[in-house]
Amino acid sequence: MVSLDRVSRSIDVMGGKACVGNTRVTVGTVVGLVATGKSVAEILAAYPYLVDQDVMQALAYAAWRVEEIEIPISA
């Protein structure tokens, strides 16, 4: 698996949502932009404090998360 050192989560930042590049830009925001057809160059133009690695890691993180299976804990 790719190292995800550009993705972080903290309850103090965006309510604990995964963010990229130590910013308040969430992984969901980046994935949503890609889903609407934005290119990496367009995303970086909109968020000039991000780098291309931030976008790639956001996508890798999202792919990893959707592969997880949540199993409820019995009471």
ZIVENLIN-V204119 format. One record per residue. N is the residue number from 1. PSI is psi in degrees with one decimal (none if undefined). Layout:
BEGIN
((N:PSI) (N:PSI))
END
This chain:
BEGIN
((1:148.1) (2:141.8) (3:135.1) (4:51.4) (5:-6.6) (6:1.3) (7:131.1) (8:157.5) (9:132.8) (10:133.8) (11:-23.3) (12:-9.9) (13:118.0) (14:34.3) (15:21.2) (16:2.3) (17:150.4) (18:129.0) (19:159.0) (20:146.6) (21:30.3) (22:41.2) (23:-172.8) (24:18.8) (25:118.2) (26:156.1) (27:-40.5) (28:-37.9) (29:-47.0) (30:-46.0) (31:-40.4) (32:-41.0) (33:-43.1) (34:-41.2) (35:-27.6) (36:4.4) (37:5.8) (38:140.6) (39:165.5) (40:-41.5) (41:-40.8) (42:-38.8) (43:-43.7) (44:-31.7) (45:-36.9) (46:-30.4) (47:77.1) (48:-12.7) (49:-1.5) (50:160.6) (51:164.8) (52:-33.2) (53:-31.6) (54:-44.2) (55:-45.4) (56:-41.3) (57:-32.7) (58:-43.4) (59:-40.5) (60:-41.5) (61:-45.3) (62:-42.5) (63:-41.5) (64:-43.6) (65:-38.9) (66:-15.4) (67:-12.9) (68:151.0) (69:126.9) (70:128.2) (71:120.5) (72:145.4) (73:129.3) (74:144.7) (75:none))
END
